[in-house]
Amino acid sequence: MTTTSFSYILSEDENWPPHVRPNSPFGPSIVEIVRSCPLRSCFDASPGYERRMDYPARIGTAFHRTLQSFYEKGLPNDQETAVKEARERFENELHHQEIDALARPREKSLPRDTTRVDRAIEAILLEAIRYVELGFTPTSFIHSDPNEPGKNSAHEMPRIDSDSVPMEVEVPVQSKDGLFQGRIDRVEHTSDGTVIYDFKSALRDDLPGRYQRQIQLYSLMWHETRGDWPISGFVVYPLAGKAYSVSVDPELCIKIAQESTTIIENLQKEHSLTRLAIPGDTCTVCEYRPWCKPFWAWQSEEKSHIQAIERASLGFSGTLTRLDLNNHRWHLTIAWRNATVRLSTPEERLPHLFNAKIGQTILVLDAKLQGAPYTPLAVFSEYSELYLVQSR
């Protein structure tokens, strides 16, 4: 558990621009981040930014680390014992995630989704049962010499006899050139060939293109690591109980790898970080908006006031014109465009407002504007944030 002195008070140009670009190897998820907004990947690679992970992502991390523990530690052969141990591992991983979240000021107010936790536990138990029924043996036990822990890279792994090992989990793979690397969540060896699975902790009923491309890039890495091509691939939403088939045609997988290589090359060649920004839909899930100058420029350039109100939920920047504290609630107004935005929230949510000054620039994120177009109310929820900007 780490502590931080983060205060929601920013200086102009603070931590802009990010000063590190990501280096190889790249996992399929990182490739998709670069594809959607190369600048976001630079923020990810650069230290100095207070991070914010929402609770569903914390659950997803705990879920994947529990699966990885199956790879590293195995499970008891008895189903009842395996289920009990799998549950304990997940709850322990989630506990560590929650402790980390409590140490992060930007996550303290975020709500906990107990329903999603219950679904994750159910999915983990089903995976544990599946592994026991298939007689699963941890891949690490097969590949690793305990006296030589360094000998476990993807290309050093011997070809596995699919008759003796019908399933593998958290399987390391990489491209021959070393540019791409990752772990496949589950691999099944059938009489017809290899089937790969990528687990997503989202609660969705569709299949985004980025998830398909990740399976296809994993397929190429599987081929370049093990020698054969998968016969099929699936994106699985274990928390939703759904799975979607993805084409793993070799020509398509090679094409996706070539596109991904070009995307990485462009990231590394572009000198202007501002030109790496692609403001738009990706901003809805980006935790670096407070520091991202291209984002704020994009927001300010919107000419339609109605569209600006719609987009303001992503973030709006204005000038503090009024600030009162009554009955332990803050009441403030912010001049934004040609409008006056009203905002009210409990005192404990924004203690840094004691340092605010009239005329100061305010950044508000994830607060929807409602009401009259030129005197809207900013609905400040558990997800909302407010930053004070200090002039140099």
Number of C-alpha atoms within 10 A of each C-alpha: 10 9 10 9 8 12 14 19 17 18 12 14 14 16 17 12 17 21 13 13 17 18 11 10 15 21 18 23 14 18 23 20 18 24 19 19 21 27 27 26 23 22 24 19 16 16 13 11 17 15 14 17 16 16 20 17 14 21 26 20 17 24 27 19 17 22 22 18 18 25 22 15 13 21 23 18 15 11 17 13 13 19 21 13 16 25 20 14 20 25 19 14 19 21 15 14 19 19 12 15 23 16 14 21 18 21 19 15 16 18 12 14 11 10 10 19 22 12 17 23 21 17 20 23 21 14 17 26 20 14 24 19 12 11 15 22 22 23 22 20 13 12 18 15 12 10 7 8 10 9 14 14 14 22 16 11 18 11 12 15 9 15 10 11 17 19 23 23 25 23 19 20 26 27 22 15 9 12 16 23 22 21 19 21 20 18 20 17 19 13 9 8 13 20 19 27 23 21 19 19 22 16 15 13 12 10 15 10 10 16 20 21 23 22 25 28 28 31 32 30 28 27 18 18 21 18 11 14 19 24 16 18 23 20 21 21 21 22 24 17 13 13 18 15 14 20 17 25 16 16 10 15 22 17 14 18 25 13 13 22 16 12 16 20 11 14 23 13 8 12 10 11 17 15 12 19 19 19 18 14 11 12 18 14 11 18 19 18 18 22 20 24 16 18 20 18 11 12 19 15 9 13 9 9 14 12 10 18 19 13 18 20 18 23 24 24 21 19 21 22 16 14 18 13 15 10 8 11 15 20 16 18 23 27 20 17 15 10 16 19 25 18 18 17 17 15 17 11 18 16 13 15 20 11 8 18 15 13 13 16 20 22 23 22 21 21 22 21 23 15 10 10 15 16 18 18 19 24 17 20 14 14 15 20 19 22 20 23 21 16 10 7
